[in-house]
Amino acid sequence: MSVAVIDRNDVVLRGRVSAPAEIRTLPSGDNLLTFRLVVRRPVPRARGQSVDVLSCITYDRALQRRMALWQPGDVVEVEGALQRRFWRTGTGTASVCEVNCRRGRKVPRSAGSSEERSA
């Protein structure tokens, strides 16, 4: 059985941008755009958080140009894969889990939508 049949790593998120995106140049020379997406949980816990703040990245330059224009509060939808990235620090190895986006779009706000009223 092929890996494509066994494994699947597809993430689709819709939420609000929490802060302006940042572009960093990695030691490898690659440019990495990072931003955080605030996504409401489908069923909030009785006590505790009602949202998740998720780290998203992209290495795709065309996508970086579009995402760099997103502003805090914009409602966006992204598609990608959950990945764990590693790097060396002065004390060892560090890692982070992120959504590596292959697509992203701003979701138009329709006047008076139920989503806006409940937000």
N, CA, C and O atoms as a Tinker XYZ file with bonds, in Angstrom:
   476  protein
     1  N      0.851000   -1.182000    0.000000    73     2
     2  CA     0.000000    0.000000    0.000000    64     1     3
     3  C      0.892000    1.239000    0.000000    63     2     4     5
     4  O      1.866000    1.302000    0.751000    81     3
     5  N      0.573000    2.200000   -0.818000    73     3     6
     6  CA     1.410000    3.399000   -0.919000    64     5     7
     7  C      1.185000    4.326000    0.268000    63     6     8     9
     8  O      0.142000    4.288000    0.921000    81     7
     9  N      2.182000    5.155000    0.530000    73     7    10
    10  CA     2.087000    6.128000    1.622000    64     9    11
    11  C      0.915000    7.071000    1.393000    63    10    12    13
    12  O      0.254000    7.480000    2.347000    81    11
    13  N      0.653000    7.420000    0.139000    73    11    14
    14  CA    -0.445000    8.340000   -0.177000    64    13    15
    15  C     -1.788000    7.782000    0.268000    63    14    16    17
    16  O     -2.690000    8.548000    0.607000    81    15
    17  N     -1.937000    6.472000    0.273000    73    15    18
    18  CA    -3.193000    5.848000    0.687000    64    17    19
    19  C     -3.284000    5.766000    2.209000    63    18    20    21
    20  O     -4.369000    5.923000    2.768000    81    19
    21  N     -2.176000    5.525000    2.877000    73    19    22
    22  CA    -2.178000    5.331000    4.324000    64    21    23
    23  C     -2.246000    6.657000    5.075000    63    22    24    25
    24  O     -3.044000    6.800000    6.002000    81    23
    25  N     -1.430000    7.614000    4.693000    73    23    26
    26  CA    -1.279000    8.853000    5.451000    64    25    27
    27  C     -2.053000    9.996000    4.817000    63    26    28    29
    28  O     -2.194000   10.085000    3.597000    81    27
    29  N     -2.552000   10.873000    5.692000    73    27    30
    30  CA    -3.225000   12.081000    5.212000    64    29    31
    31  C     -2.952000   13.203000    6.205000    63    30    32    33
    32  O     -3.097000   13.021000    7.414000    81    31
    33  N     -2.563000   14.345000    5.696000    73    31    34
    34  CA    -2.273000   15.495000    6.540000    64    33    35
    35  C     -2.812000   16.729000    5.831000    63    34    36    37
    36  O     -2.065000   17.449000    5.168000    81    35
    37  N     -4.090000   16.966000    5.972000    73    35    38
    38  CA    -4.757000   18.118000    5.368000    64    37    39
    39  C     -5.391000   18.948000    6.470000    63    38    40    41
    40  O     -6.134000   18.429000    7.303000    81    39
    41  N     -5.097000   20.226000    6.469000    73    39    42
    42  CA    -5.644000   21.144000    7.464000    64    41    43
    43  C     -6.378000   22.255000    6.730000    63    42    44    45
    44  O     -5.851000   22.833000    5.779000    81    43
    45  N     -7.596000   22.553000    7.173000    73    43    46
    46  CA    -8.346000   23.705000    6.676000    64    45    47
    47  C     -8.782000   24.492000    7.901000    63    46    48    49
    48  O     -9.450000   23.957000    8.786000    81    47
    49  N     -8.404000   25.760000    7.949000    73    47    50
    50  CA    -8.752000   26.622000    9.080000    64    49    51
    51  C     -9.400000   27.895000    8.574000    63    50    52    53
    52  O     -9.020000   28.426000    7.531000    81    51
    53  N    -10.380000   28.380000    9.321000    73    51    54
    54  CA   -10.955000   29.701000    9.063000    64    53    55
    55  C    -10.982000   30.417000   10.401000    63    54    56    57
    56  O    -11.466000   29.878000   11.397000    81    55
    57  N    -10.459000   31.630000   10.417000    73    55    58
    58  CA   -10.431000   32.400000   11.649000    64    57    59
    59  C     -9.977000   33.819000   11.378000    63    58    60    61
    60  O     -9.947000   34.280000   10.237000    81    59
    61  N     -9.624000   34.500000   12.460000    73    59    62
    62  CA    -9.216000   35.906000   12.367000    64    61    63
    63  C     -7.709000   36.028000   12.564000    63    62    64    65
    64  O     -7.128000   35.369000   13.426000    81    63
    65  N     -7.092000   36.872000   11.763000    73    63    66
    66  CA    -5.662000   37.156000   11.888000    64    65    67
    67  C     -5.464000   37.940000   13.183000    63    66    68    69
    68  O     -6.171000   38.917000   13.429000    81    67
    69  N     -4.502000   37.517000   14.019000    73    67    70
    70  CA    -4.327000   38.160000   15.327000    64    69    71
    71  C     -3.364000   39.343000   15.306000    63    70    72    73
    72  O     -3.477000   40.242000   16.139000    81    71
    73  N     -2.421000   39.357000   14.368000    73    71    74
    74  CA    -1.403000   40.419000   14.302000    64    73    75
    75  C     -0.838000   40.428000   12.885000    63    74    76    77
    76  O     -1.017000   39.460000   12.145000    81    75
    77  N     -0.160000   41.504000   12.499000    73    75    78
    78  CA     0.433000   41.523000   11.157000    64    77    79
    79  C      1.411000   40.359000   10.964000    63    78    80    81
    80  O      2.098000   39.948000   11.899000    81    79
    81  N      1.459000   39.844000    9.748000    73    79    82
    82  CA     2.392000   38.765000    9.418000    64    81    83
    83  C      3.824000   39.279000    9.497000    63    82    84    85
    84  O      4.084000   40.469000    9.318000    81    83
    85  N      4.744000   38.365000    9.766000    73    83    86
    86  CA     6.165000   38.703000    9.823000    64    85    87
    87  C      6.918000   37.841000    8.821000    63    86    88    89
    88  O      6.636000   36.651000    8.682000    81    87
    89  N      7.872000   38.440000    8.125000    73    87    90
    90  CA     8.729000   37.681000    7.217000    64    89    91
    91  C     10.119000   37.623000    7.826000    63    90    92    93
    92  O     10.697000   38.644000    8.199000    81    91
    93  N     10.645000   36.397000    7.920000    73    91    94
    94  CA    11.991000   36.193000    8.462000    64    93    95
    95  C     12.831000   35.456000    7.434000    63    94    96    97
    96  O     12.329000   34.637000    6.664000    81    95
    97  N     14.103000   35.760000    7.441000    73    95    98
    98  CA    15.038000   35.015000    6.608000    64    97    99
    99  C     15.725000   33.995000    7.502000    63    98   100   101
   100  O     16.360000   34.350000    8.494000    81    99
   101  N     15.594000   32.735000    7.144000    73    99   102
   102  CA    16.184000   31.650000    7.928000    64   101   103
   103  C     17.672000   31.518000    7.601000    63   102   104   105
   104  O     18.122000   32.010000    6.566000    81   103
   105  N     18.443000   30.855000    8.477000    73   103   106
   106  CA    19.870000   30.658000    8.200000    64   105   107
   107  C     20.124000   29.994000    6.842000    63   106   108   109
   108  O     21.181000   30.187000    6.243000    81   107
   109  N     19.159000   29.218000    6.364000    73   107   110
   110  CA    19.290000   28.559000    5.058000    64   109   111
   111  C     19.162000   29.545000    3.903000    63   110   112   113
   112  O     19.494000   29.218000    2.763000    81   111
   113  N     18.674000   30.765000    4.198000    73   111   114
   114  CA    18.439000   31.754000    3.157000    64   113   115
   115  C     16.988000   31.812000    2.703000    63   114   116   117
   116  O     16.597000   32.733000    1.986000    81   115
   117  N     16.180000   30.825000    3.118000    73   115   118
   118  CA    14.760000   30.812000    2.763000    64   117   119
   119  C     14.016000   31.903000    3.516000    63   118   120   121
   120  O     14.320000   32.187000    4.675000    81   119
   121  N     13.035000   32.515000    2.852000    73   119   122
   122  CA    12.150000   33.470000    3.521000    64   121   123
   123  C     10.934000   32.724000    4.040000    63   122   124   125
   124  O     10.346000   31.904000    3.336000    81   123
   125  N     10.565000   33.016000    5.272000    73   123   126
   126  CA     9.449000   32.358000    5.938000    64   125   127
   127  C      8.483000   33.421000    6.421000    63   126   128   129
   128  O      8.869000   34.310000    7.180000    81   127
   129  N      7.227000   33.342000    5.991000    73   127   130
   130  CA     6.196000   34.246000    6.493000    64   129   131
   131  C      5.453000   33.522000    7.601000    63   130   132   133
   132  O      5.043000   32.374000    7.432000    81   131
   133  N      5.277000   34.193000    8.740000    73   131   134
   134  CA     4.553000   33.605000    9.863000    64   133   135
   135  C      3.427000   34.538000   10.288000    63   134   136   137
   136  O      3.549000   35.760000   10.216000    81   135
   137  N      2.333000   33.935000   10.732000    73   135   138
   138  CA     1.236000   34.700000   11.321000    64   137   139
   139  C      0.450000   33.769000   12.229000    63   138   140   141
   140  O      0.599000   32.549000   12.173000    81   139
   141  N     -0.382000   34.362000   13.059000    73   139   142
   142  CA    -1.216000   33.573000   13.972000    64   141   143
   143  C     -2.675000   33.757000   13.610000    63   142   144   145
   144  O     -3.125000   34.850000   13.265000    81   143
   145  N     -3.398000   32.657000   13.700000    73   143   146
   146  CA    -4.812000   32.642000   13.371000    64   145   147
   147  C     -5.598000   32.269000   14.621000    63   146   148   149
   148  O     -5.306000   31.262000   15.266000    81   147
   149  N     -6.594000   33.081000   14.960000    73   147   150
   150  CA    -7.462000   32.816000   16.112000    64   149   151
   151  C     -8.702000   32.108000   15.590000    63   150   152   153
   152  O     -9.448000   32.650000   14.774000    81   151
   153  N     -8.912000   30.878000   16.076000    73   151   154
   154  CA   -10.017000   30.045000   15.609000    64   153   155
   155  C    -10.866000   29.641000   16.812000    63   154   156   157
   156  O    -10.359000   29.093000   17.791000    81   155
   157  N    -12.173000   29.923000   16.722000    73   155   158
   158  CA   -13.073000   29.517000   17.803000    64   157   159
   159  C    -13.196000   28.000000   17.840000    63   158   160   161
   160  O    -13.247000   27.347000   16.798000    81   159
   161  N    -13.243000   27.450000   19.038000    73   159   162
   162  CA   -13.462000   26.016000   19.187000    64   161   163
   163  C    -14.925000   25.704000   18.884000    63   162   164   165
   164  O    -15.806000   26.501000   19.206000    81   163
   165  N    -15.194000   24.544000   18.264000    73   163   166
   166  CA   -16.579000   24.220000   17.918000    64   165   167
   167  C    -17.482000   24.148000   19.149000    63   166   168   169
   168  O    -18.623000   24.609000   19.123000    81   167
   169  N    -16.959000   23.567000   20.218000    73   167   170
   170  CA   -17.715000   23.483000   21.467000    64   169   171
   171  C    -16.777000   23.939000   22.580000    63   170   172   173
   172  O    -15.913000   23.180000   23.020000    81   171
   173  N    -16.949000   25.193000   23.037000    73   171   174
   174  CA   -16.057000   25.673000   24.104000    64   173   175
   175  C    -16.254000   24.865000   25.380000    63   174   176   177
   176  O    -17.358000   24.414000   25.684000    81   175
   177  N    -15.188000   24.695000   26.102000    73   175   178
   178  CA   -15.279000   24.020000   27.398000    64   177   179
   179  C    -16.043000   24.905000   28.368000    63   178   180   181
   180  O    -16.050000   26.128000   28.234000    81   179
   181  N    -16.689000   24.277000   29.349000    73   179   182
   182  CA   -17.431000   25.045000   30.353000    64   181   183
   183  C    -16.510000   26.051000   31.033000    63   182   184   185
   184  O    -16.897000   27.195000   31.276000    81   183
   185  N    -15.312000   25.624000   31.332000    73   183   186
   186  CA   -14.300000   26.508000   31.905000    64   185   187
   187  C    -13.062000   26.393000   31.042000    63   186   188   189
   188  O    -12.586000   25.292000   30.765000    81   187
   189  N    -12.556000   27.503000   30.628000    73   187   190
   190  CA   -11.340000   27.451000   29.833000    64   189   191
   191  C    -11.473000   28.211000   28.538000    63   190   192   193
   192  O    -12.386000   29.015000   28.350000    81   191
   193  N    -10.552000   27.941000   27.662000    73   191   194
   194  CA   -10.463000   28.691000   26.417000    64   193   195
   195  C    -11.604000   28.357000   25.466000    63   194   196   197
   196  O    -12.047000   27.213000   25.366000    81   195
   197  N    -12.061000   29.389000   24.775000    73   195   198
   198  CA   -13.077000   29.190000   23.741000    64   197   199
   199  C    -12.469000   29.322000   22.348000    63   198   200   201
   200  O    -13.155000   29.116000   21.347000    81   199
   201  N    -11.172000   29.670000   22.284000    73   199   202
   202  CA   -10.479000   29.806000   20.995000    64   201   203
   203  C     -9.113000   29.130000   21.069000    63   202   204   205
   204  O     -8.576000   28.888000   22.150000    81   203
   205  N     -8.573000   28.837000   19.906000    73   203   206
   206  CA    -7.189000   28.389000   19.776000    64   205   207
   207  C     -6.451000   29.415000   18.931000    63   206   208   209
   208  O     -7.003000   29.943000   17.965000    81   207
   209  N     -5.216000   29.696000   19.288000    73   207   210
   210  CA    -4.361000   30.587000   18.504000    64   209   211
   211  C     -3.307000   29.692000   17.861000    63   210   212   213
   212  O     -2.469000   29.103000   18.544000    81   211
   213  N     -3.368000   29.602000   16.526000    73   211   214
   214  CA    -2.556000   28.637000   15.798000    64   213   215
   215  C     -1.519000   29.344000   14.930000    63   214   216   217
   216  O     -1.827000   30.319000   14.243000    81   215
   217  N     -0.298000   28.844000   14.969000    73   215   218
   218  CA     0.787000   29.402000   14.159000    64   217   219
   219  C      0.700000   28.849000   12.747000    63   218   220   221
   220  O      0.554000   27.645000   12.538000    81   219
   221  N      0.795000   29.757000   11.781000    73   219   222
   222  CA     0.753000   29.392000   10.366000    64   221   223
   223  C      1.982000   29.965000    9.683000    63   222   224   225
   224  O      2.471000   31.034000   10.050000    81   223
   225  N      2.476000   29.243000    8.684000    73   223   226
   226  CA     3.652000   29.685000    7.933000    64   225   227
   227  C      3.434000   29.424000    6.452000    63   226   228   229
   228  O      2.532000   28.679000    6.069000    81   227
   229  N      4.263000   30.038000    5.627000    73   227   230
   230  CA     4.380000   29.645000    4.226000    64   229   231
   231  C      5.754000   30.043000    3.708000    63   230   232   233
   232  O      6.308000   31.079000    4.075000    81   231
   233  N      6.282000   29.186000    2.845000    73   231   234
   234  CA     7.528000   29.469000    2.132000    64   233   235
   235  C      7.235000   29.968000    0.722000    63   234   236   237
   236  O      8.133000   30.471000    0.047000    81   235
   237  N      5.985000   29.836000    0.268000    73   235   238
   238  CA     5.576000   30.190000   -1.095000    64   237   239
   239  C      5.582000   31.708000   -1.265000    63   238   240   241
   240  O      4.844000   32.414000   -0.578000    81   239
   241  N      6.408000   32.207000   -2.173000    73   239   242
   242  CA     6.579000   33.667000   -2.306000    64   241   243
   243  C      5.318000   34.376000   -2.773000    63   242   244   245
   244  O      5.004000   35.458000   -2.278000    81   243
   245  N      4.591000   33.791000   -3.715000    73   243   246
   246  CA     3.352000   34.428000   -4.189000    64   245   247
   247  C      2.338000   34.504000   -3.053000    63   246   248   249
   248  O      1.658000   35.517000   -2.889000    81   247
   249  N      2.239000   33.440000   -2.274000    73   247   250
   250  CA     1.327000   33.423000   -1.132000    64   249   251
   251  C      1.797000   34.401000   -0.052000    63   250   252   253
   252  O      0.972000   35.043000    0.599000    81   251
   253  N      3.101000   34.519000    0.141000    73   251   254
   254  CA     3.640000   35.475000    1.110000    64   253   255
   255  C      3.224000   36.897000    0.762000    63   254   256   257
   256  O      2.867000   37.678000    1.644000    81   255
   257  N      3.269000   37.235000   -0.527000    73   255   258
   258  CA     2.890000   38.595000   -0.941000    64   257   259
   259  C      1.428000   38.882000   -0.602000    63   258   260   261
   260  O      1.104000   39.977000   -0.141000    81   259
   261  N      0.547000   37.914000   -0.827000    73   259   262
   262  CA    -0.877000   38.121000   -0.513000    64   261   263
   263  C     -1.115000   38.164000    0.993000    63   262   264   265
   264  O     -1.831000   39.034000    1.489000    81   263
   265  N     -0.513000   37.221000    1.717000    73   263   266
   266  CA    -0.741000   37.138000    3.161000    64   265   267
   267  C     -0.152000   38.338000    3.901000    63   266   268   269
   268  O     -0.661000   38.723000    4.954000    81   267
   269  N      0.904000   38.928000    3.366000    73   267   270
   270  CA     1.520000   40.094000    4.007000    64   269   271
   271  C      0.559000   41.280000    4.046000    63   270   272   273
   272  O      0.745000   42.195000    4.847000    81   271
   273  N     -0.457000   41.276000    3.199000    73   271   274
   274  CA    -1.445000   42.359000    3.164000    64   273   275
   275  C     -2.576000   42.161000    4.172000    63   274   276   277
   276  O     -3.348000   43.088000    4.419000    81   275
   277  N     -2.684000   40.964000    4.757000    73   275   278
   278  CA    -3.744000   40.709000    5.729000    64   277   279
   279  C     -3.514000   41.542000    6.981000    63   278   280   281
   280  O     -2.380000   41.727000    7.421000    81   279
   281  N     -4.605000   42.040000    7.545000    73   279   282
   282  CA    -4.554000   42.895000    8.726000    64   281   283
   283  C     -5.184000   42.184000    9.920000    63   282   284   285
   284  O     -6.018000   41.297000    9.739000    81   283
   285  N     -4.795000   42.562000   11.143000    73   283   286
   286  CA    -5.435000   41.984000   12.323000    64   285   287
   287  C     -6.952000   42.158000   12.233000    63   286   288   289
   288  O     -7.451000   43.231000   11.895000    81   287
   289  N     -7.668000   41.080000   12.543000    73   287   290
   290  CA    -9.127000   41.097000   12.481000    64   289   291
   291  C     -9.685000   40.581000   11.173000    63   290   292   293
   292  O    -10.864000   40.233000   11.107000    81   291
   293  N     -8.860000   40.522000   10.114000    73   291   294
   294  CA    -9.335000   39.967000    8.842000    64   293   295
   295  C     -9.724000   38.505000    9.041000    63   294   296   297
   296  O     -9.020000   37.754000    9.715000    81   295
   297  N    -10.846000   38.109000    8.451000    73   295   298
   298  CA   -11.255000   36.707000    8.463000    64   297   299
   299  C    -10.638000   36.055000    7.232000    63   298   300   301
   300  O    -10.834000   36.515000    6.107000    81   299
   301  N     -9.892000   34.977000    7.461000    73   299   302
   302  CA    -9.191000   34.306000    6.369000    64   301   303
   303  C     -9.397000   32.798000    6.474000    63   302   304   305
   304  O     -9.755000   32.267000    7.526000    81   303
   305  N     -9.159000   32.132000    5.358000    73   303   306
   306  CA    -9.203000   30.671000    5.320000    64   305   307
   307  C     -7.899000   30.191000    4.715000    63   306   308   309
   308  O     -7.457000   30.703000    3.686000    81   307
   309  N     -7.283000   29.205000    5.357000    73   307   310
   310  CA    -6.028000   28.652000    4.859000    64   309   311
   311  C     -6.155000   27.140000    4.728000    63   310   312   313
   312  O     -6.920000   26.496000    5.446000    81   311
   313  N     -5.387000   26.593000    3.797000    73   311   314
   314  CA    -5.278000   25.146000    3.614000    64   313   315
   315  C     -3.804000   24.799000    3.632000    63   314   316   317
   316  O     -2.972000   25.525000    3.087000    81   315
   317  N     -3.490000   23.680000    4.264000    73   315   318
   318  CA    -2.099000   23.268000    4.317000    64   317   319
   319  C     -1.946000   21.957000    5.049000    63   318   320   321
   320  O     -2.845000   21.116000    5.040000    81   319
   321  N     -0.800000   21.789000    5.685000    73   319   322
   322  CA    -0.478000   20.570000    6.412000    64   321   323
   323  C      0.139000   20.934000    7.754000    63   322   324   325
   324  O      0.864000   21.923000    7.864000    81   323
   325  N     -0.149000   20.137000    8.764000    73   323   326
   326  CA     0.452000   20.330000   10.080000    64   325   327
   327  C      1.859000   19.755000   10.030000    63   326   328   329
   328  O      2.054000   18.594000    9.669000    81   327
   329  N      2.838000   20.580000   10.396000    73   327   330
   330  CA     4.227000   20.139000   10.350000    64   329   331
   331  C      4.959000   20.568000   11.608000    63   330   332   333
   332  O      4.599000   21.552000   12.255000    81   331
   333  N      5.988000   19.812000   11.939000    73   331   334
   334  CA     6.853000   20.154000   13.058000    64   333   335
   335  C      8.205000   20.549000   12.482000    63   334   336   337
   336  O      8.818000   19.801000   11.721000    81   335
   337  N      8.653000   21.734000   12.860000    73   335   338
   338  CA     9.913000   22.284000   12.352000    64   337   339
   339  C     10.929000   22.298000   13.486000    63   338   340   341
   340  O     10.589000   22.634000   14.620000    81   339
   341  N     12.181000   21.935000   13.188000    73   339   342
   342  CA    13.256000   21.866000   14.181000    64   341   343
   343  C     14.361000   22.847000   13.827000    63   342   344   345
   344  O     14.596000   23.138000   12.654000    81   343
   345  N     15.039000   23.358000   14.856000    73   343   346
   346  CA    16.230000   24.186000   14.652000    64   345   347
   347  C     17.105000   24.084000   15.887000    63   346   348   349
   348  O     16.654000   23.703000   16.967000    81   347
   349  N     18.381000   24.437000   15.694000    73   347   350
   350  CA    19.346000   24.370000   16.802000    64   349   351
   351  C     19.339000   25.677000   17.579000    63   350   352   353
   352  O     19.206000   26.758000   17.004000    81   351
   353  N     19.485000   25.562000   18.896000    73   351   354
   354  CA    19.611000   26.725000   19.768000    64   353   355
   355  C     20.921000   26.584000   20.538000    63   354   356   357
   356  O     21.641000   25.598000   20.379000    81   355
   357  N     21.220000   27.562000   21.362000    73   355   358
   358  CA    22.429000   27.499000   22.172000    64   357   359
   359  C     22.403000   26.375000   23.188000    63   358   360   361
   360  O     23.455000   25.936000   23.653000    81   359
   361  N     21.212000   25.904000   23.540000    73   359   362
   362  CA    21.091000   24.860000   24.560000    64   361   363
   363  C     20.623000   23.522000   24.004000    63   362   364   365
   364  O     20.384000   22.591000   24.774000    81   363
   365  N     20.487000   23.403000   22.691000    73   363   366
   366  CA    20.043000   22.128000   22.116000    64   365   367
   367  C     19.176000   22.348000   20.891000    63   366   368   369
   368  O     19.445000   23.216000   20.061000    81   367
   369  N     18.136000   21.546000   20.800000    73   367   370
   370  CA    17.232000   21.610000   19.654000    64   369   371
   371  C     15.867000   22.096000   20.114000    63   370   372   373
   372  O     15.370000   21.683000   21.162000    81   371
   373  N     15.270000   22.969000   19.327000    73   371   374
   374  CA    13.916000   23.456000   19.604000    64   373   375
   375  C     13.017000   23.036000   18.447000    63   374   376   377
   376  O     13.486000   22.742000   17.348000    81   375
   377  N     11.714000   23.013000   18.720000    73   375   378
   378  CA    10.777000   22.665000   17.657000    64   377   379
   379  C      9.463000   23.397000   17.870000    63   378   380   381
   380  O      9.172000   23.896000   18.957000    81   379
   381  N      8.676000   23.448000   16.798000    73   379   382
   382  CA     7.359000   24.072000   16.855000    64   381   383
   383  C      6.452000   23.337000   15.872000    63   382   384   385
   384  O      6.903000   22.894000   14.816000    81   383
   385  N      5.176000   23.211000   16.222000    73   383   386
   386  CA     4.177000   22.667000   15.298000    64   385   387
   387  C      3.442000   23.838000   14.658000    63   386   388   389
   388  O      2.996000   24.755000   15.347000    81   387
   389  N      3.320000   23.797000   13.327000    73   387   390
   390  CA     2.722000   24.902000   12.583000    64   389   391
   391  C      1.914000   24.339000   11.422000    63   390   392   393
   392  O      2.112000   23.201000   10.995000    81   391
   393  N      1.006000   25.160000   10.926000    73   391   394
   394  CA     0.311000   24.824000    9.688000    64   393   395
   395  C      1.112000   25.440000    8.549000    63   394   396   397
   396  O      1.234000   26.661000    8.462000    81   395
   397  N      1.657000   24.598000    7.678000    73   395   398
   398  CA     2.402000   25.064000    6.508000    64   397   399
   399  C      1.379000   25.256000    5.392000    63   398   400   401
   400  O      0.891000   24.287000    4.810000    81   399
   401  N      1.062000   26.510000    5.102000    73   399   402
   402  CA    -0.033000   26.845000    4.182000    64   401   403
   403  C      0.394000   26.723000    2.731000    63   402   404   405
   404  O      1.465000   27.187000    2.340000    81   403
   405  N     -0.455000   26.094000    1.944000    73   403   406
   406  CA    -0.242000   26.033000    0.493000    64   405   407
   407  C     -1.266000   26.896000   -0.234000    63   406   408   409
   408  O     -1.094000   27.210000   -1.412000    81   407
   409  N     -2.341000   27.281000    0.475000    73   407   410
   410  CA    -3.365000   28.175000   -0.072000    64   409   411
   411  C     -3.857000   29.079000    1.048000    63   410   412   413
   412  O     -3.797000   28.726000    2.225000    81   411
   413  N     -4.342000   30.243000    0.659000    73   411   414
   414  CA    -4.923000   31.158000    1.633000    64   413   415
   415  C     -5.738000   32.216000    0.930000    63   414   416   417
   416  O     -5.387000   32.676000   -0.156000    81   415
   417  N     -6.832000   32.596000    1.564000    73   415   418
   418  CA    -7.670000   33.637000    0.970000    64   417   419
   419  C     -8.372000   34.405000    2.073000    63   418   420   421
   420  O     -8.669000   33.874000    3.143000    81   419
   421  N     -8.622000   35.652000    1.784000    73   419   422
   422  CA    -9.402000   36.498000    2.677000    64   421   423
   423  C    -10.873000   36.160000    2.438000    63   422   424   425
   424  O    -11.309000   36.055000    1.292000    81   423
   425  N    -11.638000   35.991000    3.516000    73   423   426
   426  CA   -13.055000   35.660000    3.403000    64   425   427
   427  C    -13.840000   36.961000    3.438000    63   426   428   429
   428  O    -13.757000   37.708000    4.412000    81   427
   429  N    -14.609000   37.243000    2.374000    73   427   430
   430  CA   -15.378000   38.493000    2.367000    64   429   431
   431  C    -16.426000   38.483000    3.471000    63   430   432   433
   432  O    -17.081000   37.472000    3.723000    81   431
   433  N    -16.565000   39.614000    4.112000    73   431   434
   434  CA   -17.582000   39.750000    5.163000    64   433   435
   435  C    -18.868000   40.233000    4.524000    63   434   436   437
   436  O    -18.900000   41.282000    3.880000    81   435
   437  N    -19.925000   39.462000    4.704000    73   435   438
   438  CA   -21.221000   39.900000    4.175000    64   437   439
   439  C    -21.928000   40.696000    5.261000    63   438   440   441
   440  O    -21.911000   40.308000    6.429000    81   439
   441  N    -22.537000   41.784000    4.890000    73   439   442
   442  CA   -23.192000   42.677000    5.859000    64   441   443
   443  C    -24.262000   41.926000    6.623000    63   442   444   445
   444  O    -25.141000   41.297000    6.035000    81   443
   445  N    -24.175000   41.999000    7.954000    73   443   446
   446  CA   -25.205000   41.419000    8.806000    64   445   447
   447  C    -25.189000   39.911000    8.892000    63   446   448   449
   448  O    -26.198000   39.314000    9.266000    81   447
   449  N    -24.073000   39.268000    8.558000    73   447   450
   450  CA   -24.043000   37.811000    8.635000    64   449   451
   451  C    -24.120000   37.364000   10.082000    63   450   452   453
   452  O    -23.716000   38.092000   10.988000    81   451
   453  N    -24.638000   36.167000   10.296000    73   451   454
   454  CA   -24.782000   35.647000   11.662000    64   453   455
   455  C    -23.424000   35.440000   12.306000    63   454   456   457
   456  O    -23.301000   35.543000   13.526000    81   455
   457  N    -22.388000   35.145000   11.502000    73   455   458
   458  CA   -21.046000   34.954000   12.052000    64   457   459
   459  C    -20.540000   36.239000   12.675000    63   458   460   461
   460  O    -19.952000   36.208000   13.756000    81   459
   461  N    -20.757000   37.369000   12.015000    73   459   462
   462  CA   -20.284000   38.643000   12.557000    64   461   463
   463  C    -21.046000   39.015000   13.820000    63   462   464   465
   464  O    -20.460000   39.542000   14.765000    81   463
   465  N    -22.346000   38.745000   13.844000    73   463   466
   466  CA   -23.139000   39.103000   15.023000    64   465   467
   467  C    -22.730000   38.297000   16.234000    63   466   468   469
   468  O    -22.764000   38.803000   17.356000    81   467
   469  N    -22.340000   37.034000   16.026000    73   467   470
   470  CA   -22.008000   36.190000   17.165000    64   469   471
   471  C    -20.551000   36.303000   17.574000    63   470   472   473
   472  O    -20.156000   35.755000   18.602000    81   471
   473  N    -19.751000   36.998000   16.795000    73   471   474
   474  CA   -18.313000   37.088000   17.073000    64   473   475
   475  C    -17.995000   37.977000   18.234000    63   474   476
   476  O    -16.825000   38.145000   18.580000    81   475
